[in-house]
Amino acid sequence: MLTTPTTITHRFHLQEKQVWLLITAIAVLLQFSALFVPILEPDGALYAGIAKTMVLKHDYWNLYADGHDWLDKPHFPFWMAAISFQLFGFHTWSYKLPAILFLLMGAWYTYRFAYELYDEKVARWAVCILLTAEHLVISNNDVRAEPYLTGLIIAAVYYGYRRKILLGAIFTACAIMTKGLFALVPIGAAIGGQLLFTRNWKELFHIRWLLALLLTALFITPELYALYRQFDLHPEKTVFNNTGVSGLRFFFWDSQFGRFMNTGPIKGSGDPFFFFHTVLWAFLPWSVMLYAAVILFIRKWKQQKEYYCICAALATFLLFSLSRFQLPHYLNIIFPFFAILTAQYILSLETVRGLKFFRITQYTIIILVAIAGVVLDLLYKPAMHYAWLLLAGALLLLYVLLHYWLDKSTRQAIFYRTIAISILLNLYLNTILYPDMMQYQSGSQAATYANTALRGQSIGLYQVNSYAFDFYLDAPVIREDSASAVVFTSREGLDLLQGQGHTCTIIRSFPHFYVSKLDLPFVRKVTRASALGERLLVAVKK
């Protein structure tokens, strides 16, 4: 049979689609690889405990932490986790599951948005870039509000682009009920920036946007009611060491503008260049391509076909950089826009010089990531020290398949091999390294032990606080700082109890380290002992 150029092209596209489907399926499964790794302290375990309290109290309007009223984040993520707890019980995986599902929803809307803005290939590559961006994957070990926001914001922008006002307002309202009014920044910047820079003045001032705002305001009323019910109706409550605290004022002002200007009850300090260097590792292995994409986009500003992604990304990036509150996971919510910009840039490279830059950059990153993974393993030496060889074998098999399917010099081969090294690294982190590290999170370890050895017995927290202990213990946790029959405490707390004349018996000792705040002395096995603290389960006889 005669082979024509059309037939060859068709076979190539079919072949590449098979590769994409395989890689994407693995990348999706990668998001679930952290599903059973214990929830990290402090924030992840705190949020899990708040949702658990909702279910135990059958109270879905009030937020409690440490046994007291809690005013910080809105309710939506807690409602989602509470629904999961109601359905499946109190487990690590049932807390993480809804967040990961929202993240995957974000990947789906990234695909749909990129497909309509550009084409199917940009959409495919954008999804792969998003699902292998380093901080997005490792954040599944420390689930906070960002996975929800990642899905909700890109969905809201997509429906704004489609002029589907009702759906756009619903997703926007859910985003606001997840993190506050600032969620309007990427959504409004994406849609407003597009209309502004394309000079579509008629559409910019169309009445539909006023309707969208009114619908959004209507859909956030559950959050407003909850805050009013818990705080504004009870000015006698002490919050932030003050009485008369308004939950509505906090929601509309202190938690957003108050933090930005550092005048609210929760203060911080920040560096305006923090996120510039954070992106270098947080968006690996695509960070160099992202920077190049943004620079080229700005240089050719007037020639661009869309401004949704750049406006959403840069407006939010600038807001975060100027804010006094700066944490790496804040950037995750604009990763879908980063992914689309990066995919479009890589696929636009046509010159020999441009493709050479892509090839050299990505193969350099592949080598550096591989070296970093091996060095990390050699420094830390987890119990499953050589289990990474199994993952390396799986990667080698994947590389063989890619070599069979794709010419090693093509853009496609470079792209998919970059994805493969990211998948290998994160599978190692989620299935070997983090599970081993969690033996040093004393709260979850002590609660798991107590659930068996001290089944059903109430335990007090004395001179220490542990949200993981609170979440994982299958019994009431007594938070009053007084000696209970059994307490979870530190060595200093034990000395204090004995100094008060109590007879204390150590039931078990647990090594202690905040795994969410890794440092070199902890990572190095030879110096780890010096970096560890100690927590104790102690029987107290008065």
MIDREN-571215 format. One record per residue (C-alpha): residue in one letter; x negated, z, y negated. Coordinates in pm, whole numbers, plus 50000, padded with zeros to 5 digits. Layout:
rest  px  pz  py
A  X  Z  Y
...
% end
This chain:
rest  px  pz  py
M  50000  50000  50000
L  49870  49908  49658
T  49772  50210  49449
T  49855  50163  49082
P  49745  50373  48782
T  50104  50498  48756
T  50095  50617  49118
I  49762  50794  49062
T  49895  50965  48749
H  50209  51075  48932
R  50003  51220  49218
F  49778  51400  48970
H  50071  51562  48790
L  50232  51659  49121
Q  49903  51806  49238
E  49855  52003  48918
K  50210  52136  48932
Q  50140  52268  49284
V  49828  52443  49154
W  50022  52586  48859
L  50299  52717  49081
L  50046  52887  49312
I  49847  53040  49028
T  50157  53151  48837
A  50305  53313  49147
I  49981  53510  49195
A  49974  53603  48825
V  50333  53731  48849
L  50247  53937  49157
L  49944  54069  48968
Q  50179  54241  48720
F  50326  54443  49009
S  49985  54548  49148
A  49990  54859  48929
L  50343  54956  49032
F  50233  55252  49247
V  49934  55372  49040
P  50032  55714  48892
I  50149  55706  48532
L  49870  55778  48287
E  49867  56071  48047
P  49944  56139  47776
D  50193  55884  47639
G  50306  55706  47955
A  50375  56032  48137
L  50542  56175  47825
Y  50786  55883  47807
A  50857  55903  48181
G  50930  56274  48142
I  51170  56212  47853
A  51366  55959  48059
K  51366  56198  48357
T  51508  56474  48136
M  51785  56237  48023
V  51896  56194  48382
L  51860  56559  48482
K  52058  56677  48181
H  52310  56391  48202
D  52241  56353  47831
Y  52153  56004  47711
W  52183  56067  47337
N  51922  56338  47286
L  51548  56307  47344
Y  51356  56614  47464
A  50986  56673  47530
D  50805  57002  47592
G  51150  57157  47617
H  51223  57080  47250
D  51393  56810  47044
W  51165  56508  47017
L  51162  56269  46722
D  50919  55979  46737
K  51022  55663  46926
P  51374  55510  46948
H  51585  55527  47261
F  51590  55181  47423
P  51287  55216  47658
F  51410  55559  47766
W  51756  55422  47839
M  51604  55147  48054
A  51383  55392  48245
A  51675  55633  48287
I  51891  55357  48436
S  51611  55280  48681
F  51580  55651  48770
Q  51955  55669  48828
L  51937  55372  49064
F  51615  55445  49251
G  51516  55807  49188
F  51216  55958  49013
H  50914  55755  49118
T  50613  55595  48958
W  50739  55250  49047
S  51093  55312  48924
Y  50952  55405  48582
K  50726  55099  48560
L  50966  54845  48713
P  51198  54781  48414
A  50901  54749  48178
I  50733  54491  48402
L  51060  54301  48433
F  51089  54285  48054
L  50730  54164  48039
L  50809  53886  48286
M  51116  53804  48079
G  50871  53756  47793
A  50672  53513  48008
W  50990  53318  48081
Y  51080  53290  47713
T  50721  53199  47632
Y  50760  52908  47871
R  51092  52800  47724
F  50972  52831  47364
A  50645  52644  47425
Y  50831  52375  47621
E  51061  52304  47328
L  50792  52329  47061
Y  50537  52115  47246
D  50576  52000  47608
E  50588  52119  47967
K  50210  52136  48010
V  50161  52360  47706
A  50444  52577  47840
R  50281  52609  48182
W  49941  52694  48044
A  50082  52938  47788
V  50248  53138  48069
C  49921  53152  48265
I  49728  53263  47956
L  49985  53532  47877
L  49996  53676  48230
T  49615  53698  48254
A  49544  53840  47906
E  49342  54151  47987
H  49520  54422  47794
L  49863  54294  47892
V  49772  54342  48260
I  49598  54679  48236
S  49880  54812  48019
N  50096  54810  48332
N  49898  55120  48427
D  49994  55290  48102
V  50351  55179  48039
R  50479  55253  47691
A  50715  55056  47464
E  50506  54739  47439
P  50617  54558  47760
Y  50977  54586  47640
L  50885  54462  47293
T  50682  54173  47433
G  50988  54036  47607
L  51242  54121  47338
I  51053  53976  47041
I  50971  53637  47193
A  51333  53615  47319
A  51467  53692  46970
V  51241  53427  46813
Y  51342  53172  47076
Y  51712  53221  47008
G  51648  53217  46635
Y  51477  52882  46683
R  51780  52761  46882
R  52013  52896  46609
K  52194  53106  46869
I  52266  53390  46629
L  52454  53624  46863
L  52186  53629  47134
G  51910  53644  46874
A  52074  53946  46710
I  52114  54125  47044
F  51746  54087  47132
T  51641  54176  46778
A  51853  54491  46785
C  51705  54594  47120
A  51355  54540  46977
I  51440  54760  46678
M  51579  55026  46914
T  51246  55010  47098
K  50994  55050  46817
G  51177  55058  46486
L  51236  54826  46193
F  50886  54680  46203
A  51005  54467  46500
L  51169  54251  46231
V  50822  54147  46105
P  50718  53904  46384
I  51075  53780  46427
G  51138  53726  46056
A  50790  53587  45993
A  50824  53335  46275
I  51158  53193  46162
G  51109  53241  45788
G  50754  53104  45799
Q  50868  52790  45980
L  51142  52719  45729
L  50919  52803  45433
F  50621  52588  45531
T  50838  52294  45634
R  51020  52330  45301
N  51357  52348  45471
W  51517  52531  45181
K  51875  52457  45284
E  51821  52615  45625
L  51614  52901  45484
F  51904  53020  45267
H  52176  52940  45520
I  52446  53204  45556
R  52380  53227  45932
W  52075  53447  45865
L  52288  53695  45672
L  52527  53696  45965
A  52233  53754  46201
L  52125  54059  45995
L  52480  54197  45992
L  52511  54155  46369
T  52172  54318  46422
A  52281  54611  46205
L  52598  54639  46414
F  52406  54632  46744
I  52165  54912  46645
T  52451  55156  46585
P  52395  55328  46925
E  52047  55426  46805
L  52176  55540  46466
Y  52451  55745  46629
A  52204  55911  46865
L  51970  56009  46581
Y  52255  56131  46361
R  52403  56331  46648
Q  52076  56499  46745
F  51923  56567  46404
D  52133  56494  46096
L  52425  56699  46230
H  52186  56987  46300
P  51973  57056  45991
E  51891  57399  46137
K  51665  57240  46401
T  51292  57273  46349
V  51114  56937  46371
F  50760  56870  46244
N  50751  57240  46149
N  51039  57184  45907
T  51415  57225  45906
G  51661  56982  45754
V  51484  56681  45909
S  51695  56365  45908
G  51666  56144  46214
L  51805  55850  46018
R  51549  55889  45740
F  51273  55910  45998
F  51399  55595  46168
F  51435  55391  45849
W  51140  55527  45652
D  50897  55785  45790
S  50834  55624  46130
Q  50770  55284  45968
F  50677  55281  45601
G  50569  55646  45613
R  50316  55565  45884
F  50204  55249  45711
M  50137  55434  45385
N  50030  55751  45571
T  50289  55964  45392
G  50510  56049  45691
P  50500  56359  45911
I  50281  56176  46169
K  49954  56063  46011
G  49664  55849  46125
S  49347  55678  46011
G  49245  55318  46061
D  48984  55048  46011
P  49107  54717  45863
F  48879  54528  46105
F  48985  54721  46416
F  49203  54447  46563
F  48954  54170  46486
H  48710  54308  46741
T  48982  54450  46968
V  49110  54098  47034
L  48769  54002  47177
W  48830  54217  47487
A  49207  54265  47479
F  49279  53891  47503
L  49003  53812  47750
P  48933  53567  47904
W  49095  53362  47624
S  48982  53543  47309
V  48720  53288  47196
M  48968  53005  47247
L  49226  53202  47048
Y  48992  53246  46753
A  48905  52877  46765
A  49274  52786  46786
V  49363  52993  46479
I  49071  52861  46276
L  49152  52499  46359
F  49523  52557  46294
I  49448  52691  45947
R  49202  52408  45873
K  49469  52151  45964
W  49760  52348  45822
K  49949  52057  45669
Q  49927  51850  45986
Q  50094  52104  46217
K  50430  52040  46382
E  50538  52405  46398
Y  50456  52734  46222
Y  50659  52982  46430
C  50369  53112  46638
I  50102  53131  46370
C  50334  53305  46122
A  50457  53562  46374
A  50104  53633  46497
L  49924  53650  46163
A  50194  53848  45979
T  50202  54112  46253
F  49823  54112  46289
L  49784  54166  45914
L  50043  54445  45912
F  49867  54627  46196
S  49527  54581  46030
L  49648  54734  45703
S  49827  55018  45878
R  49658  55355  45933
F  49790  55361  46291
Q  49583  55140  46519
L  49582  55131  46898
P  49480  54834  47116
H  49817  54806  47290
Y  49993  54734  46960
L  49872  54374  46982
N  50045  54305  47315
I  50374  54220  47146
I  50228  53907  46983
F  50042  53787  47292
P  50317  53529  47369
F  50247  53364  47033
F  49872  53390  47093
A  49920  53229  47434
I  50114  52931  47295
L  49859  52875  47016
T  49572  52894  47265
A  49731  52666  47523
Q  49816  52405  47262
Y  49461  52417  47126
I  49293  52381  47466
L  49514  52087  47559
S  49449  51921  47222
L  49074  51902  47286
E  48993  51536  47334
T  48640  51483  47206
V  48332  51523  47424
R  48210  51798  47191
G  48539  51988  47209
L  48560  51973  47588
K  48197  52078  47616
F  48270  52380  47394
F  48562  52474  47619
R  48360  52428  47937
I  48054  52623  47822
T  48261  52903  47667
Q  48487  52958  47967
Y  48217  52935  48232
T  48010  53182  48028
I  48308  53419  48018
I  48364  53373  48392
I  48002  53471  48462
L  48014  53768  48221
V  48342  53896  48367
A  48204  53869  48719
I  47888  54057  48619
A  48090  54322  48434
G  48309  54378  48738
V  48011  54419  48972
V  47831  54652  48727
L  48146  54861  48685
D  48181  54895  49061
L  47816  54991  49102
L  47838  55249  48823
Y  48164  55406  48930
K  48131  55369  49310
P  48495  55421  49411
A  48579  55549  49758
M  48672  55192  49855
H  48334  55084  49723
Y  48310  54754  49909
A  48679  54670  49924
W  48620  54435  49632
L  48454  54204  49883
L  48801  54135  50026
L  48920  54036  49682
A  48609  53827  49632
G  48684  53654  49961
A  49036  53579  49842
L  48894  53443  49516
L  48648  53227  49708
L  48935  53084  49910
L  49125  53013  49589
Y  48818  52844  49444
V  48788  52627  49754
L  49150  52521  49713
L  49094  52448  49345
H  48784  52250  49430
Y  48988  52048  49677
W  49272  51992  49431
L  49079  51948  49108
D  48753  51791  49001
K  48526  52077  48894
S  48439  51905  48566
T  48797  51866  48446
R  48971  52079  48189
Q  49223  52183  48455
A  48955  52312  48690
I  48791  52517  48413
F  49128  52657  48309
Y  49242  52762  48655
R  48904  52907  48750
T  48916  53121  48437
I  49254  53246  48552
A  49117  53311  48901
I  48837  53539  48775
S  49087  53728  48558
I  49316  53778  48859
L  49024  53903  49068
L  48908  54151  48802
N  49254  54292  48745
L  49336  54316  49114
Y  49018  54518  49147
L  49120  54743  48858
N  49477  54793  48977
T  49419  54829  49351
I  49076  54993  49375
L  48941  55138  49050
Y  49246  55294  48883
P  49389  55442  49205
D  49051  55609  49263
M  49031  55734  48905
M  49374  55893  48927
Q  49236  56166  49154
Y  49093  56308  48829
Q  49428  56322  48650
S  49486  56685  48732
G  49853  56701  48633
S  49980  56441  48878
Q  49745  56565  49152
A  49853  56927  49111
A  50223  56836  49106
T  50189  56629  49423
Y  50012  56918  49595
A  50269  57172  49474
N  50559  56958  49595
T  50431  57013  49949
A  50257  57351  49941
L  50494  57525  49697
R  50809  57326  49766
G  51086  57388  49512
Q  50904  57670  49331
S  50916  57680  48951
I  50571  57664  48795
G  50465  57751  48443
L  50224  57573  48213
Y  49988  57832  48065
Q  49748  57746  47782
V  49756  57379  47888
N  49998  57089  47859
S  50044  56813  48114
Y  50320  56555  48091
A  50219  56415  48429
F  50266  56758  48588
D  50607  56781  48425
F  50715  56438  48552
Y  50580  56456  48907
L  50677  56815  48992
D  50999  56829  49195
A  51094  57165  49046
P  51155  57316  48702
V  50848  57346  48478
I  50841  57660  48264
R  50686  57579  47926
E  50699  57920  47762
D  50341  58039  47723
S  50382  58343  47944
A  50262  58430  48289
S  50501  58305  48558
A  50467  58375  48928
V  50265  58053  48959
V  50101  57877  48667
F  49909  57559  48607
T  49627  57649  48373
S  49263  57605  48277
R  48966  57828  48354
E  49003  57975  48004
G  49371  58044  48071
L  49279  58222  48393
D  49031  58444  48209
L  49298  58525  47951
L  49549  58624  48219
Q  49296  58847  48391
G  49204  58999  48056
Q  49570  59094  48014
G  49556  59291  48339
H  49723  59039  48569
T  49605  58994  48925
C  49536  58624  48972
T  49471  58426  49287
I  49353  58065  49263
I  49570  57854  49491
R  49380  57534  49430
S  49142  57378  49177
F  49173  57020  49047
P  48915  56809  48859
H  49046  56707  48519
F  48987  56402  48300
Y  49208  56190  48072
V  49178  55857  48253
S  49335  55676  47957
K  49027  55773  47751
L  48740  55647  47963
D  48381  55705  47858
L  48043  55623  48010
P  47959  55973  48143
F  48283  55967  48345
V  48243  55609  48465
R  47888  55674  48592
K  47909  55855  48924
V  47577  56033  48866
T  47704  56195  48543
R  48074  56226  48630
A  48063  56593  48723
S  47943  56683  48372
A  48237  56492  48217
L  48505  56664  48423
G  48711  56963  48326
E  48906  57186  48561
R  49272  57275  48606
L  49402  57544  48838
L  49717  57639  49022
V  49717  58018  49005
A  49942  58281  49161
V  49996  58562  48909
K  50098  58915  48992
K  50190  59127  48693
% end
